[in-house]
Amino acid sequence: MAYRVERLPLTAVRGSGSRASTLARLSRRRTKLPSRVFAAFVALARKLERQRVAPLNDDTWLEWVRQAGGGRRHVESMRAVQRRDSLAIVVPLLKGAAAPRMDEVLRLLTGLQLAKLLRKRQVENVAVLAWPVLSATDEAEAGGSAIVQRSGDLEDINFTGGDPQTYLERLRTTLPGTGFSAWLIDQLARAASEDADRFKARLLLRLFEDDGLALLAPHAALGGEQETFEKRLERLGGQIPLLGVIRDGMTGPSAKAPPLSYPSISATMVEGKVEQWLTKFGISAEEVLAREAKPEALALRHLPRDLSAVFSRFKEGVLGAMLRAELSLNELGFAPVADVKRGLDNFDMGCDRLRQRAVAEAQREEEINRRQLAKLFHYMLPVGQPQQHVVSLLHYLDFYGPEFLPGLRASLEADDLRHQVLYLAPNKGDAEV
């Protein structure tokens, strides 16, 4: 599948207040992370390598990796982190939720790409640890995990634990049904587990197949049930050589002790039909994401403002011309009164019928525009939130199959601060909404 990437000067951010303001403009001139960001990571890596700290001996971490379907290379990667032979980049995931959401996937892709960039800067031993630690009760993580039906409706497909077979049966009836649905169900069946965190870990290992990806146990660095992520992250930094953490939105290097924060990619998927609507209404994806486009005005933009006035002027002009023609005929001594009257009556009735039909067509077109705009905004900003915080990875795997993740990974640049919009359909109209 051909991917086309359009980069916009936007990035998804999360404020401490309402999630209504989720997008912030960035300067068009600043497109890449400055070199000092990578210099800070390299300096921290050298500092961690010089530290004299006893290795961590916690076999429960290794056992959890095995239970999550990790192979020997994943266990060895975790063991190297515990021995402090390898530095760690932590990617926080939602705990107690088996269906990976797109923001989690984008964080993982960012972490893997950051590790690759650091290896090019002589920080060779780097592992990416996926850590199910974020709570679904947190406002910033309460977006759900859904698929978009062909009708445009959202369908929650999350699995929080229990009988995986019941979940798979429900998923079979929920998925829109594409050529990749059977493959996706098979992948999920192979990764199935009664524990949601283990289910997600198994699925991610199957899908990513990356030696640099390891799994961190949900109970790691746990001091108390109500402990915040930041507190656990601080404790984790005292147990393993923690180099960085991938966070959503635009975040620079931390001014405090390790780890350093690294901004995750932000992406909005725009498929063929949605792209056609953007073209039809003459708006950009940026305007929709920034909430600058107003559906009420767009629905009427290309329609006549007052059809009744248009027809009144047209009717007045034609009737005036016909009356002038009658006067000219009268001057010639010719007075076809009956013919002129019949012509005027026919035109008057025909004009009224045409006006009524035009008004009905305008109303129909306005209704179509409103429905299309509602679907457009619903798809790009589902339930008023950035798409990546709502739509599940399973939605795109169901439509695009096993090549989706490699293609997505090849299209994104982990050090690009601009919001990125991906047009996934190779040709207009090839993809369903």
C-alpha positions as CSV (number, residue, x, y, z in Angstrom):
1,M,0.0,0.0,0.0
2,A,1.3,3.5,-0.9
3,Y,1.4,5.9,2.0
4,R,1.4,9.6,1.6
5,V,2.5,11.8,4.5
6,E,1.4,15.4,4.9
7,R,3.0,17.2,7.9
8,L,1.2,20.0,9.6
9,P,2.4,22.5,12.2
10,L,0.4,20.9,15.0
11,T,1.1,18.5,17.8
12,A,-1.2,16.8,20.3
13,V,-0.7,18.0,23.8
14,R,-2.4,17.3,27.1
15,G,-3.0,20.1,29.5
16,S,-3.7,19.9,33.2
17,G,-7.2,21.2,32.6
18,S,-9.9,20.3,30.2
19,R,-9.2,18.1,27.2
20,A,-11.1,20.3,25.0
21,S,-7.9,22.1,24.1
22,T,-5.9,19.3,22.7
23,L,-4.0,20.9,19.9
24,A,-1.4,23.6,20.1
25,R,0.2,25.4,17.2
26,L,3.9,25.2,16.7
27,S,6.2,27.4,14.7
28,R,6.5,26.3,11.0
29,R,10.2,26.9,11.2
30,R,10.8,24.4,14.0
31,T,10.4,21.0,12.4
32,K,13.1,18.8,14.0
33,L,14.2,18.3,17.5
34,P,17.4,20.4,18.1
35,S,20.7,18.5,18.4
36,R,21.0,19.5,22.1
37,V,18.1,17.1,22.8
38,F,20.1,14.1,21.6
39,A,23.2,15.5,23.2
40,A,21.3,15.5,26.6
41,F,20.5,11.8,26.0
42,V,24.1,10.9,25.2
43,A,25.4,12.8,28.2
44,L,22.9,11.0,30.5
45,A,23.8,7.6,28.9
46,R,27.5,8.2,29.7
47,K,26.6,9.2,33.3
48,L,24.5,6.1,33.8
49,E,27.3,3.9,32.4
50,R,29.7,5.3,35.0
51,Q,27.4,4.7,37.9
52,R,28.4,2.1,40.4
53,V,25.1,0.5,41.4
54,A,24.3,-3.1,42.3
55,P,22.4,-5.0,39.6
56,L,18.7,-5.7,40.2
57,N,17.9,-9.3,41.0
58,D,14.1,-9.7,40.5
59,D,13.1,-12.9,38.7
60,T,9.5,-11.9,38.8
61,W,10.2,-9.4,36.0
62,L,11.8,-12.2,33.8
63,E,8.9,-14.6,34.7
64,W,6.4,-12.0,33.5
65,V,8.2,-11.6,30.2
66,R,8.0,-15.4,29.7
67,Q,4.3,-15.5,30.6
68,A,3.7,-12.6,28.2
69,G,5.0,-14.8,25.4
70,G,8.5,-13.2,25.2
71,G,11.2,-15.4,23.6
72,R,14.7,-15.9,24.7
73,R,15.9,-12.6,23.1
74,H,13.2,-10.7,25.1
75,V,14.2,-12.3,28.3
76,E,17.9,-11.6,27.7
77,S,17.1,-8.0,26.8
78,M,15.4,-7.6,30.2
79,R,18.2,-9.4,32.0
80,A,20.7,-7.0,30.4
81,V,18.7,-4.0,31.7
82,Q,18.7,-5.6,35.2
83,R,22.5,-6.2,35.0
84,R,22.9,-2.5,33.9
85,D,24.5,-3.7,30.7
86,S,21.8,-2.0,28.7
87,L,20.0,1.3,29.1
88,A,16.2,1.5,29.1
89,I,13.7,3.7,27.4
90,V,10.3,3.3,29.0
91,V,7.1,3.5,26.9
92,P,4.1,3.8,29.3
93,L,0.9,1.9,28.2
94,L,-2.6,1.7,29.5
95,K,-3.0,-1.0,32.1
96,G,-5.9,-3.4,32.2
97,A,-6.8,-2.8,28.5
98,A,-5.9,-5.5,25.9
99,A,-6.7,-3.6,22.7
100,P,-3.8,-1.3,21.9
101,R,-4.8,2.2,21.2
102,M,-3.1,4.2,18.5
103,D,-1.4,6.6,20.9
104,E,0.2,3.6,22.6
105,V,1.4,2.3,19.2
106,L,2.8,5.7,18.2
107,R,4.6,5.9,21.6
108,L,6.1,2.5,20.9
109,L,7.2,3.5,17.4
110,T,8.7,6.6,18.8
111,G,10.6,4.7,21.4
112,L,12.0,2.2,18.9
113,Q,13.0,5.0,16.6
114,L,14.7,6.9,19.4
115,A,16.7,3.8,20.3
116,K,17.8,3.5,16.7
117,L,18.8,7.2,16.6
118,L,20.8,6.9,19.8
119,R,22.6,3.8,18.5
120,K,23.8,5.9,15.6
121,R,25.3,8.3,18.3
122,Q,27.4,5.6,19.9
123,V,24.8,4.7,22.6
124,E,24.7,1.1,21.5
125,N,23.0,-0.9,24.2
126,V,19.5,0.5,24.4
127,A,16.3,-1.5,25.1
128,V,12.7,-0.2,24.8
129,L,10.5,-1.3,27.7
130,A,6.7,-1.3,27.2
131,W,5.2,-0.8,30.6
132,P,1.4,-1.1,31.3
133,V,1.2,1.4,34.1
134,L,-1.2,4.2,33.1
135,S,-4.6,4.1,34.7
136,A,-7.8,4.3,32.6
137,T,-9.4,6.4,35.3
138,D,-6.9,9.2,34.5
139,E,-8.6,11.9,32.4
140,A,-5.7,11.9,30.0
141,E,-6.1,8.1,29.3
142,A,-9.9,7.9,29.3
143,G,-10.5,7.8,25.6
144,G,-11.4,4.1,25.2
145,S,-10.3,1.9,22.4
146,A,-12.7,1.7,19.5
147,I,-13.1,0.7,15.9
148,V,-15.0,2.8,13.3
149,Q,-17.8,1.0,11.6
150,R,-18.5,1.6,7.9
151,S,-21.4,3.7,9.0
152,G,-19.0,6.0,10.9
153,D,-20.2,4.8,14.3
154,L,-17.7,4.0,17.0
155,E,-17.7,0.6,18.6
156,D,-15.7,0.0,21.8
157,I,-13.7,-3.2,21.5
158,N,-11.6,-3.1,24.7
159,F,-11.0,-6.2,26.8
160,T,-10.3,-5.7,30.5
161,G,-10.0,-9.3,31.5
162,G,-12.1,-12.5,31.7
163,D,-12.9,-15.1,29.2
164,P,-10.9,-14.4,26.0
165,Q,-13.1,-16.7,23.9
166,T,-16.2,-14.7,24.7
167,Y,-14.3,-11.5,23.7
168,L,-13.2,-13.0,20.4
169,E,-16.7,-14.1,19.5
170,R,-18.0,-10.6,20.3
171,L,-15.2,-9.2,18.1
172,R,-16.1,-11.5,15.2
173,T,-19.6,-9.9,15.1
174,T,-18.3,-6.4,15.7
175,L,-15.6,-6.0,13.1
176,P,-16.8,-4.5,9.8
177,G,-15.7,-7.6,8.0
178,T,-12.8,-7.2,5.5
179,G,-10.4,-9.4,3.8
180,F,-8.1,-9.2,6.8
181,S,-10.6,-9.9,9.6
182,A,-9.9,-13.6,9.7
183,W,-6.1,-12.9,9.9
184,L,-6.7,-10.4,12.7
185,I,-8.9,-12.8,14.7
186,D,-6.2,-15.5,14.3
187,Q,-3.5,-13.2,15.7
188,L,-5.7,-12.3,18.6
189,A,-6.6,-15.9,19.3
190,R,-2.9,-16.8,19.4
191,A,-2.2,-13.9,21.9
192,A,-5.3,-14.5,24.0
193,S,-5.1,-14.5,27.8
194,E,-7.4,-14.0,30.7
195,D,-5.2,-11.2,31.9
196,A,-5.6,-8.0,29.8
197,D,-2.0,-6.8,30.3
198,R,-0.6,-10.2,29.3
199,F,-3.0,-10.3,26.3
200,K,-1.7,-6.9,25.1
201,A,1.9,-7.8,25.6
202,R,1.6,-11.0,23.6
203,L,-0.2,-9.2,20.8
204,L,2.4,-6.4,20.6
205,L,5.3,-8.9,20.6
206,R,3.7,-10.8,17.7
207,L,3.0,-7.6,15.7
208,F,6.2,-5.7,16.2
209,E,8.8,-8.6,16.1
210,D,11.5,-6.2,17.2
211,D,14.5,-7.4,19.2
212,G,14.8,-4.0,20.8
213,L,11.4,-4.3,22.4
214,A,11.0,-5.8,25.9
215,L,8.2,-5.9,28.4
216,L,8.2,-4.5,31.9
217,A,5.9,-6.1,34.5
218,P,2.9,-4.0,35.6
219,H,3.9,-4.5,39.2
220,A,7.4,-3.1,38.6
221,A,8.5,-0.3,41.0
222,L,5.1,-0.5,42.8
223,G,5.2,1.1,46.2
224,G,1.4,1.5,46.8
225,E,-1.9,1.0,45.1
226,Q,-2.6,4.7,44.6
227,E,0.9,5.8,43.6
228,T,1.2,8.1,40.6
229,F,3.0,7.2,37.5
230,E,5.6,9.9,38.1
231,K,6.4,8.4,41.6
232,R,6.8,4.9,40.2
233,L,8.9,6.2,37.3
234,E,11.2,7.9,39.9
235,R,11.5,4.6,41.8
236,L,12.2,2.7,38.6
237,G,15.1,5.0,37.9
238,G,16.7,3.9,41.1
239,Q,16.4,0.2,40.1
240,I,17.5,0.2,36.4
241,P,19.6,2.5,34.2
242,L,16.6,4.5,32.9
243,L,17.6,6.7,30.0
244,G,14.3,8.2,28.8
245,V,10.5,8.0,28.8
246,I,8.2,8.6,25.8
247,R,5.4,11.1,26.6
248,D,2.6,12.4,24.5
249,G,2.8,15.9,23.1
250,M,5.6,18.4,22.8
251,T,8.0,17.8,25.7
252,G,11.6,18.8,25.9
253,P,14.4,17.3,28.0
254,S,13.6,17.3,31.7
255,A,15.6,19.7,33.9
256,K,15.6,17.2,36.7
257,A,17.4,14.0,37.3
258,P,16.9,11.1,34.8
259,P,14.9,10.0,32.9
260,L,14.6,12.5,30.0
261,S,11.3,13.0,28.4
262,Y,10.9,12.6,24.6
263,P,7.9,13.8,22.6
264,S,5.8,11.1,21.0
265,I,4.6,11.2,17.4
266,S,1.2,12.6,16.8
267,A,-0.7,11.2,13.8
268,T,-4.2,11.4,12.4
269,M,-5.2,8.8,9.8
270,V,-7.2,10.2,6.9
271,E,-8.7,7.6,4.5
272,G,-9.9,8.1,1.0
273,K,-13.5,9.1,1.6
274,V,-12.5,11.6,4.3
275,E,-9.9,13.1,2.0
276,Q,-12.6,13.5,-0.7
277,W,-14.8,15.4,1.7
278,L,-11.9,17.7,2.7
279,T,-11.5,18.5,-1.0
280,K,-15.2,19.0,-1.6
281,F,-15.6,21.5,1.2
282,G,-12.3,23.3,0.4
283,I,-10.8,22.8,3.9
284,S,-7.6,21.4,5.2
285,A,-7.1,18.7,7.8
286,E,-5.3,21.3,9.9
287,E,-8.4,23.5,10.0
288,V,-10.5,20.5,11.2
289,L,-7.9,19.4,13.9
290,A,-7.5,23.0,15.1
291,R,-11.4,23.3,15.2
292,E,-11.2,26.4,12.9
293,A,-13.6,24.9,10.4
294,K,-17.3,25.5,11.3
295,P,-19.7,22.8,10.0
296,E,-22.6,25.2,10.0
297,A,-21.0,27.6,7.6
298,L,-19.4,24.8,5.5
299,A,-22.7,23.1,4.8
300,L,-24.0,26.3,3.1
301,R,-20.8,27.6,1.6
302,H,-21.4,26.5,-2.0
303,L,-25.2,26.9,-2.0
304,P,-27.2,30.0,-3.1
305,R,-27.9,32.2,-0.1
306,D,-31.5,33.0,-1.0
307,L,-33.1,30.9,-3.8
308,S,-36.4,32.7,-3.6
309,A,-34.8,36.1,-4.2
310,V,-32.8,34.6,-7.1
311,F,-36.0,33.3,-8.8
312,S,-37.8,36.5,-8.1
313,R,-35.2,38.5,-9.9
314,F,-35.1,36.0,-12.8
315,K,-38.9,35.9,-13.0
316,E,-39.2,39.7,-13.0
317,G,-36.6,40.0,-15.7
318,V,-38.3,37.5,-18.0
319,L,-41.8,38.8,-17.5
320,G,-40.6,42.3,-18.2
321,A,-39.0,41.2,-21.5
322,M,-42.2,39.4,-22.5
323,L,-44.3,42.5,-21.8
324,R,-41.9,44.7,-23.8
325,A,-42.2,42.2,-26.7
326,E,-46.1,42.4,-26.5
327,L,-45.9,46.3,-26.6
328,S,-43.7,46.1,-29.7
329,L,-46.2,43.8,-31.4
330,N,-49.0,46.1,-30.5
331,E,-47.2,49.0,-32.2
332,L,-47.1,46.9,-35.3
333,G,-50.9,46.5,-35.1
334,F,-50.6,42.9,-34.0
335,A,-52.3,42.0,-30.7
336,P,-52.0,38.2,-29.8
337,V,-53.6,38.7,-26.4
338,A,-54.5,35.0,-25.9
339,D,-51.1,33.7,-26.9
340,V,-49.2,36.2,-24.7
341,K,-51.5,35.4,-21.8
342,R,-51.0,31.7,-22.2
343,G,-47.2,32.1,-22.5
344,L,-47.1,34.3,-19.3
345,D,-49.2,31.8,-17.4
346,N,-47.1,28.8,-18.5
347,F,-43.9,30.6,-17.7
348,D,-45.2,31.7,-14.3
349,M,-46.3,28.2,-13.3
350,G,-43.1,26.6,-14.7
351,C,-41.0,29.1,-12.8
352,D,-42.8,28.3,-9.6
353,R,-42.3,24.6,-10.1
354,L,-38.6,25.1,-10.9
355,R,-38.2,27.3,-7.8
356,Q,-39.9,24.7,-5.6
357,R,-37.7,22.0,-7.0
358,A,-34.5,24.1,-6.6
359,V,-35.4,24.8,-3.0
360,A,-36.0,21.1,-2.3
361,E,-32.7,20.2,-4.0
362,A,-30.8,22.9,-2.0
363,Q,-32.3,21.5,1.2
364,R,-31.4,18.0,0.2
365,E,-27.8,19.1,-0.6
366,E,-27.5,21.0,2.6
367,E,-28.7,17.8,4.5
368,I,-26.1,15.7,2.6
369,N,-23.4,18.3,3.4
370,R,-24.3,18.2,7.1
371,R,-24.2,14.4,7.3
372,Q,-20.8,14.3,5.5
373,L,-19.4,17.0,7.7
374,A,-20.6,15.3,10.8
375,K,-18.9,12.1,9.7
376,L,-15.8,14.0,8.7
377,F,-15.5,15.7,12.1
378,H,-16.5,12.5,13.9
379,Y,-13.8,10.5,12.1
380,M,-10.9,13.1,12.6
381,L,-12.0,14.1,16.1
382,P,-14.1,11.2,17.5
383,V,-16.1,12.2,20.5
384,G,-14.2,15.6,20.4
385,Q,-10.8,14.0,21.1
386,P,-7.7,13.4,19.0
387,Q,-8.2,10.3,16.9
388,Q,-5.2,8.5,18.3
389,H,-6.7,8.6,21.9
390,V,-9.8,6.9,20.8
391,V,-9.3,4.6,17.8
392,S,-7.7,1.2,18.3
393,L,-4.8,-0.3,16.3
394,L,-7.2,-3.2,15.6
395,H,-9.3,-0.9,13.4
396,Y,-6.4,-0.3,11.0
397,L,-5.2,-3.9,11.1
398,D,-8.7,-5.0,10.1
399,F,-8.7,-2.7,7.1
400,Y,-5.0,-2.8,6.0
401,G,-3.6,-6.1,7.3
402,P,-0.1,-7.1,8.4
403,E,1.6,-4.4,6.3
404,F,0.0,-1.6,8.2
405,L,2.6,-1.3,11.0
406,P,5.7,-1.6,8.8
407,G,4.3,1.0,6.4
408,L,3.3,3.3,9.3
409,R,6.7,2.9,10.9
410,A,8.5,3.7,7.6
411,S,6.4,6.8,7.1
412,L,6.9,8.5,10.4
413,E,9.9,10.5,11.7
414,A,10.4,10.3,15.4
415,D,12.2,13.6,15.8
416,D,9.6,15.6,13.8
417,L,7.6,17.9,16.1
418,R,4.9,18.7,13.6
419,H,1.6,17.0,13.6
420,Q,1.5,14.4,10.9
421,V,-1.5,13.4,8.9
422,L,-1.3,10.1,7.0
423,Y,-3.4,9.5,3.9
424,L,-3.7,5.7,3.9
425,A,-5.8,5.1,0.8
426,P,-3.6,4.7,-2.3
427,N,-6.4,6.2,-4.4
428,K,-9.3,8.4,-3.6
429,G,-12.4,6.4,-2.7
430,D,-10.5,3.1,-2.2
431,A,-10.9,3.0,1.5
432,E,-14.2,2.9,3.4
433,V,-14.9,5.2,6.3
